[in-house]
Amino acid sequence: MTAKEIHRLTREIQVWVYSAFGIILTIWIYASNNDWEFAKIQKELNQIIKNHENIIQMHGFYVDDSTNHISFDLIFNYKEENPEKIVRKIKKEIKNKFPDYEYSVIIDNDISE
């Protein structure tokens, strides 16, 4: 399999396991995009994320151009009481700018402290 295929498969598995059992798995590799159009989307997303003070980091940004699906992970600090609400808001904001894509966001845990 290519890195792109592995990324897609493991993301699907992760989303399915989380939906079915509420368990977050970390089982994939991160594929990356080398397309200017996708870099533009990532830049816009970074600007949106900067408006939310309790987000520590975004990583794993990937555009699957064969399915028009964008996935990324967000790490929130522990001060954020409702990360799901923030994720919904971010998804709405980025969808308004790039409506041709579907978005999936994994809320990652900050285990650094």
Jmol script that loads the backbone (N, CA, C; Angstrom):
load data "model"
ATOM      1  N   MET A   1       0.835  -1.178   0.000  1.00  0.00           N
ATOM      2  CA  MET A   1       0.000   0.000   0.000  1.00  0.00           C
ATOM      3  C   MET A   1       0.881   1.243   0.000  1.00  0.00           C
ATOM      4  N   THR A   2       0.356   2.299  -0.569  1.00  0.00           N
ATOM      5  CA  THR A   2       1.059   3.568  -0.511  1.00  0.00           C
ATOM      6  C   THR A   2       0.750   4.237   0.829  1.00  0.00           C
ATOM      7  N   ALA A   3       1.526   5.253   1.160  1.00  0.00           N
ATOM      8  CA  ALA A   3       1.271   5.995   2.398  1.00  0.00           C
ATOM      9  C   ALA A   3      -0.133   6.601   2.369  1.00  0.00           C
ATOM     10  N   LYS A   4      -0.548   7.052   1.217  1.00  0.00           N
ATOM     11  CA  LYS A   4      -1.882   7.628   1.076  1.00  0.00           C
ATOM     12  C   LYS A   4      -2.964   6.584   1.373  1.00  0.00           C
ATOM     13  N   GLU A   5      -2.800   5.394   0.856  1.00  0.00           N
ATOM     14  CA  GLU A   5      -3.778   4.324   1.099  1.00  0.00           C
ATOM     15  C   GLU A   5      -3.781   3.886   2.563  1.00  0.00           C
ATOM     16  N   ILE A   6      -2.600   3.787   3.154  1.00  0.00           N
ATOM     17  CA  ILE A   6      -2.508   3.410   4.570  1.00  0.00           C
ATOM     18  C   ILE A   6      -3.152   4.476   5.443  1.00  0.00           C
ATOM     19  N   HIS A   7      -2.881   5.735   5.138  1.00  0.00           N
ATOM     20  CA  HIS A   7      -3.474   6.831   5.900  1.00  0.00           C
ATOM     21  C   HIS A   7      -5.000   6.736   5.858  1.00  0.00           C
ATOM     22  N   ARG A   8      -5.552   6.556   4.682  1.00  0.00           N
ATOM     23  CA  ARG A   8      -7.008   6.479   4.516  1.00  0.00           C
ATOM     24  C   ARG A   8      -7.578   5.300   5.306  1.00  0.00           C
ATOM     25  N   LEU A   9      -6.972   4.137   5.174  1.00  0.00           N
ATOM     26  CA  LEU A   9      -7.455   2.936   5.849  1.00  0.00           C
ATOM     27  C   LEU A   9      -7.394   3.078   7.365  1.00  0.00           C
ATOM     28  N   THR A  10      -6.282   3.543   7.880  1.00  0.00           N
ATOM     29  CA  THR A  10      -6.156   3.631   9.334  1.00  0.00           C
ATOM     30  C   THR A  10      -7.065   4.714   9.908  1.00  0.00           C
ATOM     31  N   ARG A  11      -7.283   5.789   9.171  1.00  0.00           N
ATOM     32  CA  ARG A  11      -8.208   6.820   9.630  1.00  0.00           C
ATOM     33  C   ARG A  11      -9.626   6.254   9.699  1.00  0.00           C
ATOM     34  N   GLU A  12     -10.015   5.476   8.698  1.00  0.00           N
ATOM     35  CA  GLU A  12     -11.338   4.847   8.712  1.00  0.00           C
ATOM     36  C   GLU A  12     -11.491   3.902   9.903  1.00  0.00           C
ATOM     37  N   ILE A  13     -10.457   3.136  10.177  1.00  0.00           N
ATOM     38  CA  ILE A  13     -10.489   2.220  11.325  1.00  0.00           C
ATOM     39  C   ILE A  13     -10.610   3.011  12.620  1.00  0.00           C
ATOM     40  N   GLN A  14      -9.824   4.066  12.748  1.00  0.00           N
ATOM     41  CA  GLN A  14      -9.850   4.871  13.967  1.00  0.00           C
ATOM     42  C   GLN A  14     -11.233   5.472  14.196  1.00  0.00           C
ATOM     43  N   VAL A  15     -11.825   6.048  13.169  1.00  0.00           N
ATOM     44  CA  VAL A  15     -13.148   6.657  13.303  1.00  0.00           C
ATOM     45  C   VAL A  15     -14.187   5.597  13.655  1.00  0.00           C
ATOM     46  N   TRP A  16     -14.109   4.430  13.028  1.00  0.00           N
ATOM     47  CA  TRP A  16     -15.068   3.359  13.309  1.00  0.00           C
ATOM     48  C   TRP A  16     -14.953   2.880  14.758  1.00  0.00           C
ATOM     49  N   VAL A  17     -13.735   2.633  15.233  1.00  0.00           N
ATOM     50  CA  VAL A  17     -13.541   2.153  16.602  1.00  0.00           C
ATOM     51  C   VAL A  17     -14.016   3.210  17.604  1.00  0.00           C
ATOM     52  N   TYR A  18     -13.720   4.474  17.328  1.00  0.00           N
ATOM     53  CA  TYR A  18     -14.165   5.529  18.246  1.00  0.00           C
ATOM     54  C   TYR A  18     -15.693   5.604  18.271  1.00  0.00           C
ATOM     55  N   SER A  19     -16.320   5.544  17.097  1.00  0.00           N
ATOM     56  CA  SER A  19     -17.790   5.606  17.026  1.00  0.00           C
ATOM     57  C   SER A  19     -18.431   4.407  17.714  1.00  0.00           C
ATOM     58  N   ALA A  20     -17.856   3.245  17.537  1.00  0.00           N
ATOM     59  CA  ALA A  20     -18.446   2.019  18.080  1.00  0.00           C
ATOM     60  C   ALA A  20     -18.172   1.831  19.568  1.00  0.00           C
ATOM     61  N   PHE A  21     -16.970   2.213  20.024  1.00  0.00           N
ATOM     62  CA  PHE A  21     -16.559   1.877  21.380  1.00  0.00           C
ATOM     63  C   PHE A  21     -16.086   3.055  22.233  1.00  0.00           C
ATOM     64  N   GLY A  22     -15.963   4.243  21.624  1.00  0.00           N
ATOM     65  CA  GLY A  22     -15.473   5.399  22.374  1.00  0.00           C
ATOM     66  C   GLY A  22     -14.001   5.310  22.717  1.00  0.00           C
ATOM     67  N   ILE A  23     -13.259   4.547  21.946  1.00  0.00           N
ATOM     68  CA  ILE A  23     -11.825   4.351  22.182  1.00  0.00           C
ATOM     69  C   ILE A  23     -11.044   5.061  21.087  1.00  0.00           C
ATOM     70  N   ILE A  24     -10.052   5.857  21.494  1.00  0.00           N
ATOM     71  CA  ILE A  24      -9.194   6.528  20.526  1.00  0.00           C
ATOM     72  C   ILE A  24      -7.979   5.647  20.264  1.00  0.00           C
ATOM     73  N   LEU A  25      -7.796   5.279  19.022  1.00  0.00           N
ATOM     74  CA  LEU A  25      -6.630   4.487  18.620  1.00  0.00           C
ATOM     75  C   LEU A  25      -5.635   5.377  17.886  1.00  0.00           C
ATOM     76  N   THR A  26      -4.396   5.121  18.093  1.00  0.00           N
ATOM     77  CA  THR A  26      -3.351   5.776  17.318  1.00  0.00           C
ATOM     78  C   THR A  26      -2.632   4.679  16.553  1.00  0.00           C
ATOM     79  N   ILE A  27      -3.054   4.505  15.304  1.00  0.00           N
ATOM     80  CA  ILE A  27      -2.563   3.350  14.548  1.00  0.00           C
ATOM     81  C   ILE A  27      -2.103   3.688  13.144  1.00  0.00           C
ATOM     82  N   TRP A  28      -1.966   4.916  12.815  1.00  0.00           N
ATOM     83  CA  TRP A  28      -1.682   5.254  11.439  1.00  0.00           C
ATOM     84  C   TRP A  28      -0.374   5.988  11.275  1.00  0.00           C
ATOM     85  N   ILE A  29      -0.044   6.165  10.013  1.00  0.00           N
ATOM     86  CA  ILE A  29       1.049   7.057   9.643  1.00  0.00           C
ATOM     87  C   ILE A  29       0.403   8.323   9.102  1.00  0.00           C
ATOM     88  N   TYR A  30       1.136   9.383   9.064  1.00  0.00           N
ATOM     89  CA  TYR A  30       0.628  10.598   8.458  1.00  0.00           C
ATOM     90  C   TYR A  30       1.188  10.717   7.051  1.00  0.00           C
ATOM     91  N   ALA A  31       0.291  10.718   6.092  1.00  0.00           N
ATOM     92  CA  ALA A  31       0.680  11.041   4.729  1.00  0.00           C
ATOM     93  C   ALA A  31       0.668  12.564   4.624  1.00  0.00           C
ATOM     94  N   SER A  32       1.330  13.094   3.631  1.00  0.00           N
ATOM     95  CA  SER A  32       1.330  14.545   3.474  1.00  0.00           C
ATOM     96  C   SER A  32       0.985  14.897   2.035  1.00  0.00           C
ATOM     97  N   ASN A  33       0.492  16.101   1.871  1.00  0.00           N
ATOM     98  CA  ASN A  33       0.150  16.604   0.549  1.00  0.00           C
ATOM     99  C   ASN A  33       1.246  17.534   0.070  1.00  0.00           C
ATOM    100  N   ASN A  34       1.436  17.555  -1.225  1.00  0.00           N
ATOM    101  CA  ASN A  34       2.435  18.441  -1.816  1.00  0.00           C
ATOM    102  C   ASN A  34       1.795  19.339  -2.873  1.00  0.00           C
ATOM    103  N   ASP A  35       0.580  19.749  -2.631  1.00  0.00           N
ATOM    104  CA  ASP A  35      -0.174  20.519  -3.601  1.00  0.00           C
ATOM    105  C   ASP A  35      -0.418  21.918  -3.057  1.00  0.00           C
ATOM    106  N   TRP A  36      -0.198  22.940  -3.863  1.00  0.00           N
ATOM    107  CA  TRP A  36      -0.366  24.322  -3.432  1.00  0.00           C
ATOM    108  C   TRP A  36      -1.795  24.597  -2.952  1.00  0.00           C
ATOM    109  N   GLU A  37      -2.788  24.048  -3.649  1.00  0.00           N
ATOM    110  CA  GLU A  37      -4.183  24.271  -3.259  1.00  0.00           C
ATOM    111  C   GLU A  37      -4.441  23.783  -1.831  1.00  0.00           C
ATOM    112  N   PHE A  38      -3.873  22.647  -1.476  1.00  0.00           N
ATOM    113  CA  PHE A  38      -4.074  22.103  -0.139  1.00  0.00           C
ATOM    114  C   PHE A  38      -3.330  22.927   0.905  1.00  0.00           C
ATOM    115  N   ALA A  39      -2.193  23.469   0.538  1.00  0.00           N
ATOM    116  CA  ALA A  39      -1.460  24.345   1.458  1.00  0.00           C
ATOM    117  C   ALA A  39      -2.285  25.588   1.764  1.00  0.00           C
ATOM    118  N   LYS A  40      -3.024  26.068   0.795  1.00  0.00           N
ATOM    119  CA  LYS A  40      -3.902  27.223   0.997  1.00  0.00           C
ATOM    120  C   LYS A  40      -4.995  26.883   2.014  1.00  0.00           C
ATOM    121  N   ILE A  41      -5.576  25.705   1.897  1.00  0.00           N
ATOM    122  CA  ILE A  41      -6.608  25.274   2.846  1.00  0.00           C
ATOM    123  C   ILE A  41      -6.015  25.174   4.248  1.00  0.00           C
ATOM    124  N   GLN A  42      -4.836  24.571   4.350  1.00  0.00           N
ATOM    125  CA  GLN A  42      -4.192  24.422   5.655  1.00  0.00           C
ATOM    126  C   GLN A  42      -3.882  25.786   6.269  1.00  0.00           C
ATOM    127  N   LYS A  43      -3.454  26.721   5.467  1.00  0.00           N
ATOM    128  CA  LYS A  43      -3.158  28.064   5.970  1.00  0.00           C
ATOM    129  C   LYS A  43      -4.437  28.713   6.513  1.00  0.00           C
ATOM    130  N   GLU A  44      -5.529  28.611   5.790  1.00  0.00           N
ATOM    131  CA  GLU A  44      -6.809  29.162   6.251  1.00  0.00           C
ATOM    132  C   GLU A  44      -7.253  28.495   7.546  1.00  0.00           C
ATOM    133  N   LEU A  45      -7.092  27.181   7.603  1.00  0.00           N
ATOM    134  CA  LEU A  45      -7.465  26.444   8.808  1.00  0.00           C
ATOM    135  C   LEU A  45      -6.627  26.896  10.003  1.00  0.00           C
ATOM    136  N   ASN A  46      -5.341  27.097   9.789  1.00  0.00           N
ATOM    137  CA  ASN A  46      -4.474  27.589  10.865  1.00  0.00           C
ATOM    138  C   ASN A  46      -4.939  28.952  11.367  1.00  0.00           C
ATOM    139  N   GLN A  47      -5.391  29.806  10.462  1.00  0.00           N
ATOM    140  CA  GLN A  47      -5.893  31.121  10.868  1.00  0.00           C
ATOM    141  C   GLN A  47      -7.153  30.980  11.731  1.00  0.00           C
ATOM    142  N   ILE A  48      -8.031  30.077  11.346  1.00  0.00           N
ATOM    143  CA  ILE A  48      -9.254  29.831  12.119  1.00  0.00           C
ATOM    144  C   ILE A  48      -8.889  29.308  13.504  1.00  0.00           C
ATOM    145  N   ILE A  49      -7.971  28.379  13.556  1.00  0.00           N
ATOM    146  CA  ILE A  49      -7.578  27.760  14.829  1.00  0.00           C
ATOM    147  C   ILE A  49      -6.940  28.776  15.768  1.00  0.00           C
ATOM    148  N   LYS A  50      -6.202  29.736  15.228  1.00  0.00           N
ATOM    149  CA  LYS A  50      -5.563  30.759  16.061  1.00  0.00           C
ATOM    150  C   LYS A  50      -6.581  31.572  16.858  1.00  0.00           C
ATOM    151  N   ASN A  51      -7.819  31.593  16.407  1.00  0.00           N
ATOM    152  CA  ASN A  51      -8.866  32.344  17.111  1.00  0.00           C
ATOM    153  C   ASN A  51      -9.422  31.595  18.318  1.00  0.00           C
ATOM    154  N   HIS A  52      -8.922  30.414  18.581  1.00  0.00           N
ATOM    155  CA  HIS A  52      -9.405  29.591  19.689  1.00  0.00           C
ATOM    156  C   HIS A  52      -8.240  29.339  20.643  1.00  0.00           C
ATOM    157  N   GLU A  53      -8.246  30.049  21.751  1.00  0.00           N
ATOM    158  CA  GLU A  53      -7.089  30.094  22.641  1.00  0.00           C
ATOM    159  C   GLU A  53      -6.773  28.770  23.324  1.00  0.00           C
ATOM    160  N   ASN A  54      -7.722  27.873  23.461  1.00  0.00           N
ATOM    161  CA  ASN A  54      -7.458  26.627  24.179  1.00  0.00           C
ATOM    162  C   ASN A  54      -6.990  25.488  23.275  1.00  0.00           C
ATOM    163  N   ILE A  55      -6.696  25.800  22.029  1.00  0.00           N
ATOM    164  CA  ILE A  55      -6.123  24.791  21.140  1.00  0.00           C
ATOM    165  C   ILE A  55      -4.610  24.922  21.187  1.00  0.00           C
ATOM    166  N   ILE A  56      -3.964  23.841  21.538  1.00  0.00           N
ATOM    167  CA  ILE A  56      -2.503  23.827  21.647  1.00  0.00           C
ATOM    168  C   ILE A  56      -1.861  23.597  20.286  1.00  0.00           C
ATOM    169  N   GLN A  57      -2.475  22.698  19.504  1.00  0.00           N
ATOM    170  CA  GLN A  57      -1.815  22.298  18.262  1.00  0.00           C
ATOM    171  C   GLN A  57      -2.793  21.630  17.317  1.00  0.00           C
ATOM    172  N   MET A  58      -2.523  21.793  16.020  1.00  0.00           N
ATOM    173  CA  MET A  58      -3.163  20.985  14.995  1.00  0.00           C
ATOM    174  C   MET A  58      -2.061  20.152  14.341  1.00  0.00           C
ATOM    175  N   HIS A  59      -2.344  18.897  14.089  1.00  0.00           N
ATOM    176  CA  HIS A  59      -1.392  18.068  13.351  1.00  0.00           C
ATOM    177  C   HIS A  59      -2.164  17.040  12.533  1.00  0.00           C
ATOM    178  N   GLY A  60      -1.457  16.333  11.688  1.00  0.00           N
ATOM    179  CA  GLY A  60      -2.073  15.283  10.883  1.00  0.00           C
ATOM    180  C   GLY A  60      -2.951  15.804   9.768  1.00  0.00           C
ATOM    181  N   PHE A  61      -2.778  17.060   9.364  1.00  0.00           N
ATOM    182  CA  PHE A  61      -3.602  17.625   8.296  1.00  0.00           C
ATOM    183  C   PHE A  61      -3.358  16.850   7.009  1.00  0.00           C
ATOM    184  N   TYR A  62      -4.446  16.392   6.409  1.00  0.00           N
ATOM    185  CA  TYR A  62      -4.318  15.630   5.170  1.00  0.00           C
ATOM    186  C   TYR A  62      -5.571  15.785   4.333  1.00  0.00           C
ATOM    187  N   VAL A  63      -5.372  16.016   3.047  1.00  0.00           N
ATOM    188  CA  VAL A  63      -6.467  16.111   2.099  1.00  0.00           C
ATOM    189  C   VAL A  63      -6.433  14.863   1.223  1.00  0.00           C
ATOM    190  N   ASP A  64      -7.518  14.110   1.272  1.00  0.00           N
ATOM    191  CA  ASP A  64      -7.675  12.965   0.373  1.00  0.00           C
ATOM    192  C   ASP A  64      -8.463  13.479  -0.829  1.00  0.00           C
ATOM    193  N   ASP A  65      -7.737  13.819  -1.875  1.00  0.00           N
ATOM    194  CA  ASP A  65      -8.383  14.433  -3.026  1.00  0.00           C
ATOM    195  C   ASP A  65      -9.261  13.469  -3.812  1.00  0.00           C
ATOM    196  N   SER A  66      -9.107  12.178  -3.594  1.00  0.00           N
ATOM    197  CA  SER A  66      -9.968  11.217  -4.297  1.00  0.00           C
ATOM    198  C   SER A  66     -11.367  11.161  -3.702  1.00  0.00           C
ATOM    199  N   THR A  67     -11.512  11.602  -2.443  1.00  0.00           N
ATOM    200  CA  THR A  67     -12.823  11.587  -1.784  1.00  0.00           C
ATOM    201  C   THR A  67     -13.263  12.979  -1.316  1.00  0.00           C
ATOM    202  N   ASN A  68     -12.435  13.991  -1.579  1.00  0.00           N
ATOM    203  CA  ASN A  68     -12.700  15.357  -1.099  1.00  0.00           C
ATOM    204  C   ASN A  68     -12.918  15.379   0.412  1.00  0.00           C
ATOM    205  N   HIS A  69     -12.026  14.708   1.103  1.00  0.00           N
ATOM    206  CA  HIS A  69     -12.122  14.596   2.547  1.00  0.00           C
ATOM    207  C   HIS A  69     -10.855  15.149   3.178  1.00  0.00           C
ATOM    208  N   ILE A  70     -11.035  16.005   4.181  1.00  0.00           N
ATOM    209  CA  ILE A  70      -9.908  16.588   4.907  1.00  0.00           C
ATOM    210  C   ILE A  70      -9.966  16.114   6.348  1.00  0.00           C
ATOM    211  N   SER A  71      -8.846  15.628   6.842  1.00  0.00           N
ATOM    212  CA  SER A  71      -8.787  15.187   8.233  1.00  0.00           C
ATOM    213  C   SER A  71      -7.619  15.873   8.925  1.00  0.00           C
ATOM    214  N   PHE A  72      -7.807  16.089  10.219  1.00  0.00           N
ATOM    215  CA  PHE A  72      -6.741  16.646  11.045  1.00  0.00           C
ATOM    216  C   PHE A  72      -7.084  16.392  12.502  1.00  0.00           C
ATOM    217  N   ASP A  73      -6.076  16.526  13.343  1.00  0.00           N
ATOM    218  CA  ASP A  73      -6.233  16.331  14.780  1.00  0.00           C
ATOM    219  C   ASP A  73      -6.030  17.666  15.477  1.00  0.00           C
ATOM    220  N   LEU A  74      -6.742  17.856  16.573  1.00  0.00           N
ATOM    221  CA  LEU A  74      -6.567  19.044  17.402  1.00  0.00           C
ATOM    222  C   LEU A  74      -6.252  18.623  18.825  1.00  0.00           C
ATOM    223  N   ILE A  75      -5.296  19.295  19.417  1.00  0.00           N
ATOM    224  CA  ILE A  75      -4.983  19.080  20.828  1.00  0.00           C
ATOM    225  C   ILE A  75      -5.449  20.318  21.592  1.00  0.00           C
ATOM    226  N   PHE A  76      -6.298  20.092  22.573  1.00  0.00           N
ATOM    227  CA  PHE A  76      -6.806  21.161  23.430  1.00  0.00           C
ATOM    228  C   PHE A  76      -6.092  21.104  24.770  1.00  0.00           C
ATOM    229  N   ASN A  77      -5.939  22.270  25.400  1.00  0.00           N
ATOM    230  CA  ASN A  77      -5.442  22.231  26.761  1.00  0.00           C
ATOM    231  C   ASN A  77      -6.600  21.865  27.686  1.00  0.00           C
ATOM    232  N   TYR A  78      -6.279  21.572  28.904  1.00  0.00           N
ATOM    233  CA  TYR A  78      -7.290  21.074  29.836  1.00  0.00           C
ATOM    234  C   TYR A  78      -8.252  22.154  30.312  1.00  0.00           C
ATOM    235  N   LYS A  79      -7.992  23.407  29.987  1.00  0.00           N
ATOM    236  CA  LYS A  79      -8.906  24.483  30.353  1.00  0.00           C
ATOM    237  C   LYS A  79     -10.183  24.455  29.520  1.00  0.00           C
ATOM    238  N   GLU A  80     -10.102  23.843  28.339  1.00  0.00           N
ATOM    239  CA  GLU A  80     -11.269  23.820  27.455  1.00  0.00           C
ATOM    240  C   GLU A  80     -12.290  22.809  27.969  1.00  0.00           C
ATOM    241  N   GLU A  81     -13.450  23.326  28.339  1.00  0.00           N
ATOM    242  CA  GLU A  81     -14.494  22.476  28.909  1.00  0.00           C
ATOM    243  C   GLU A  81     -15.337  21.776  27.857  1.00  0.00           C
ATOM    244  N   ASN A  82     -15.382  22.302  26.632  1.00  0.00           N
ATOM    245  CA  ASN A  82     -16.235  21.711  25.610  1.00  0.00           C
ATOM    246  C   ASN A  82     -15.514  21.696  24.258  1.00  0.00           C
ATOM    247  N   PRO A  83     -14.509  20.831  24.098  1.00  0.00           N
ATOM    248  CA  PRO A  83     -13.779  20.808  22.828  1.00  0.00           C
ATOM    249  C   PRO A  83     -14.657  20.419  21.636  1.00  0.00           C
ATOM    250  N   GLU A  84     -15.677  19.590  21.864  1.00  0.00           N
ATOM    251  CA  GLU A  84     -16.562  19.191  20.766  1.00  0.00           C
ATOM    252  C   GLU A  84     -17.271  20.398  20.166  1.00  0.00           C
ATOM    253  N   LYS A  85     -17.664  21.335  21.010  1.00  0.00           N
ATOM    254  CA  LYS A  85     -18.329  22.556  20.543  1.00  0.00           C
ATOM    255  C   LYS A  85     -17.375  23.372  19.673  1.00  0.00           C
ATOM    256  N   ILE A  86     -16.132  23.483  20.098  1.00  0.00           N
ATOM    257  CA  ILE A  86     -15.134  24.227  19.326  1.00  0.00           C
ATOM    258  C   ILE A  86     -14.876  23.538  17.996  1.00  0.00           C
ATOM    259  N   VAL A  87     -14.794  22.217  17.996  1.00  0.00           N
ATOM    260  CA  VAL A  87     -14.581  21.471  16.753  1.00  0.00           C
ATOM    261  C   VAL A  87     -15.729  21.731  15.782  1.00  0.00           C
ATOM    262  N   ARG A  88     -16.961  21.697  16.271  1.00  0.00           N
ATOM    263  CA  ARG A  88     -18.113  21.977  15.388  1.00  0.00           C
ATOM    264  C   ARG A  88     -17.998  23.372  14.783  1.00  0.00           C
ATOM    265  N   LYS A  89     -17.595  24.341  15.584  1.00  0.00           N
ATOM    266  CA  LYS A  89     -17.450  25.715  15.111  1.00  0.00           C
ATOM    267  C   LYS A  89     -16.344  25.812  14.051  1.00  0.00           C
ATOM    268  N   ILE A  90     -15.214  25.179  14.307  1.00  0.00           N
ATOM    269  CA  ILE A  90     -14.101  25.199  13.347  1.00  0.00           C
ATOM    270  C   ILE A  90     -14.508  24.530  12.037  1.00  0.00           C
ATOM    271  N   LYS A  91     -15.172  23.386  12.136  1.00  0.00           N
ATOM    272  CA  LYS A  91     -15.619  22.695  10.927  1.00  0.00           C
ATOM    273  C   LYS A  91     -16.575  23.568  10.111  1.00  0.00           C
ATOM    274  N   LYS A  92     -17.459  24.265  10.790  1.00  0.00           N
ATOM    275  CA  LYS A  92     -18.401  25.151  10.096  1.00  0.00           C
ATOM    276  C   LYS A  92     -17.655  26.289   9.403  1.00  0.00           C
ATOM    277  N   GLU A  93     -16.688  26.877  10.090  1.00  0.00           N
ATOM    278  CA  GLU A  93     -15.928  27.990   9.522  1.00  0.00           C
ATOM    279  C   GLU A  93     -15.127  27.561   8.298  1.00  0.00           C
ATOM    280  N   ILE A  94     -14.444  26.419   8.394  1.00  0.00           N
ATOM    281  CA  ILE A  94     -13.627  25.982   7.253  1.00  0.00           C
ATOM    282  C   ILE A  94     -14.520  25.498   6.109  1.00  0.00           C
ATOM    283  N   LYS A  95     -15.653  24.894   6.437  1.00  0.00           N
ATOM    284  CA  LYS A  95     -16.601  24.443   5.409  1.00  0.00           C
ATOM    285  C   LYS A  95     -17.157  25.640   4.638  1.00  0.00           C
ATOM    286  N   ASN A  96     -17.362  26.773   5.319  1.00  0.00           N
ATOM    287  CA  ASN A  96     -17.831  27.979   4.639  1.00  0.00           C
ATOM    288  C   ASN A  96     -16.816  28.481   3.623  1.00  0.00           C
ATOM    289  N   LYS A  97     -15.539  28.286   3.911  1.00  0.00           N
ATOM    290  CA  LYS A  97     -14.483  28.739   2.998  1.00  0.00           C
ATOM    291  C   LYS A  97     -14.184  27.719   1.891  1.00  0.00           C
ATOM    292  N   PHE A  98     -14.323  26.439   2.218  1.00  0.00           N
ATOM    293  CA  PHE A  98     -14.022  25.371   1.260  1.00  0.00           C
ATOM    294  C   PHE A  98     -15.156  24.345   1.291  1.00  0.00           C
ATOM    295  N   PRO A  99     -16.291  24.687   0.687  1.00  0.00           N
ATOM    296  CA  PRO A  99     -17.494  23.854   0.819  1.00  0.00           C
ATOM    297  C   PRO A  99     -17.448  22.521   0.064  1.00  0.00           C
ATOM    298  N   ASP A 100     -16.499  22.344  -0.810  1.00  0.00           N
ATOM    299  CA  ASP A 100     -16.449  21.113  -1.604  1.00  0.00           C
ATOM    300  C   ASP A 100     -15.869  19.932  -0.839  1.00  0.00           C
ATOM    301  N   TYR A 101     -15.427  20.162   0.396  1.00  0.00           N
ATOM    302  CA  TYR A 101     -14.785  19.114   1.174  1.00  0.00           C
ATOM    303  C   TYR A 101     -15.628  18.726   2.383  1.00  0.00           C
ATOM    304  N   GLU A 102     -15.437  17.497   2.806  1.00  0.00           N
ATOM    305  CA  GLU A 102     -15.971  17.026   4.082  1.00  0.00           C
ATOM    306  C   GLU A 102     -14.796  17.003   5.059  1.00  0.00           C
ATOM    307  N   TYR A 103     -15.086  17.164   6.338  1.00  0.00           N
ATOM    308  CA  TYR A 103     -14.033  17.309   7.338  1.00  0.00           C
ATOM    309  C   TYR A 103     -14.238  16.333   8.488  1.00  0.00           C
ATOM    310  N   SER A 104     -13.150  15.726   8.911  1.00  0.00           N
ATOM    311  CA  SER A 104     -13.209  14.936  10.139  1.00  0.00           C
ATOM    312  C   SER A 104     -12.059  15.384  11.035  1.00  0.00           C
ATOM    313  N   VAL A 105     -12.399  15.536  12.299  1.00  0.00           N
ATOM    314  CA  VAL A 105     -11.444  16.055  13.273  1.00  0.00           C
ATOM    315  C   VAL A 105     -11.391  15.093  14.443  1.00  0.00           C
ATOM    316  N   ILE A 106     -10.204  14.724  14.819  1.00  0.00           N
ATOM    317  CA  ILE A 106      -9.990  13.913  15.994  1.00  0.00           C
ATOM    318  C   ILE A 106      -9.510  14.824  17.110  1.00  0.00           C
ATOM    319  N   ILE A 107     -10.164  14.745  18.254  1.00  0.00           N
ATOM    320  CA  ILE A 107      -9.706  15.476  19.427  1.00  0.00           C
ATOM    321  C   ILE A 107      -8.652  14.620  20.098  1.00  0.00           C
ATOM    322  N   ASP A 108      -7.437  15.106  20.057  1.00  0.00           N
ATOM    323  CA  ASP A 108      -6.305  14.377  20.601  1.00  0.00           C
ATOM    324  C   ASP A 108      -6.060  14.836  22.030  1.00  0.00           C
ATOM    325  N   ASN A 109      -5.452  13.992  22.817  1.00  0.00           N
ATOM    326  CA  ASN A 109      -5.161  14.318  24.212  1.00  0.00           C
ATOM    327  C   ASN A 109      -3.791  14.954  24.348  1.00  0.00           C
ATOM    328  N   ASP A 110      -3.698  15.950  25.200  1.00  0.00           N
ATOM    329  CA  ASP A 110      -2.415  16.557  25.528  1.00  0.00           C
ATOM    330  C   ASP A 110      -1.768  15.735  26.642  1.00  0.00           C
ATOM    331  N   ILE A 111      -0.823  14.916  26.261  1.00  0.00           N
ATOM    332  CA  ILE A 111      -0.162  14.052  27.251  1.00  0.00           C
ATOM    333  C   ILE A 111       1.229  14.563  27.593  1.00  0.00           C
ATOM    334  N   SER A 112       1.528  15.802  27.188  1.00  0.00           N
ATOM    335  CA  SER A 112       2.867  16.334  27.396  1.00  0.00           C
ATOM    336  C   SER A 112       3.107  16.785  28.831  1.00  0.00           C
ATOM    337  N   GLU A 113       2.033  17.019  29.576  1.00  0.00           N
ATOM    338  CA  GLU A 113       2.230  17.498  30.947  1.00  0.00           C
ATOM    339  C   GLU A 113       1.802  16.446  31.944  1.00  0.00           C
TER     340      GLU A 113
END
end "model"
wireframe off; spacefill off
backbone 0.3
color backbone group
